Amino acid sequence: MTKIRSRPPPTAIETASSAEASEAIYFARKCGLAPDEALRLIREAQETPALEALEGGKQKR
């Protein structure tokens, strides 16, 4: 009898939308990163402008 192997948990790339995944794969190849790491960086960059707007006020010159 064969043993049933458990599947490894899905990676972030597998759970991302197709547009997000293709963008992350392109970015990863261009910059020499792992696709999961590229997706994490893209998602962090999308969250950052909201924080800057809250801190905002006057711009530094």
N, C-alpha and C positions, 0 to 999 in steps of 0.2 A: 504494500500500500504506500501511496505517496503522501507526504505531509503537506498540509495546506500552509502556504507561506503568507504571512501578513504583508500587505502592501505598505510601502513607505509613505509617510504623509506627503500630500501634494506640496509642491514648491510654490513660491509666490507667483512665478511666471505662469504656472498652470491655472491658477485661480484668477489671474488678471483678465481683463477684457482683451479682445483680439487686437484692438488699436493700441492699447497700453503695452501689450506683450510685444508687438512688432516694433514699436518705438524703443522699448527697452533693449531688445535684441540688436537693433541698429546701433544704438548708443553704446552698448557693450562692445560690439565689434570695433567701432570707431575709436573707443578709448581704451580698449584692452582690459575690460572688466568682466566679471561674471554677470550673466543676465539678471540674477536675483539682486545683485548689488546695484546694478544700473536702475532697476525698477524701484528700489528703495530710495535712491538719489532723486529720481524723477518725482516720486510721491512727496519727498521732503521739500523739494523745490516748489511744488504746487501749494504747500501749506505756508511757506515763508512770507509771501506778500501780505497775508492777512495779519500776521504779527507786526510787520513794519507799519501798517496802517494804524494799528492800535497805539503803537509807540509814537507815531508821527507828530504832527504839530508843525513846527518850523523846520525848513531844510537848512542844513549846515552849508556854509559857503567856504 
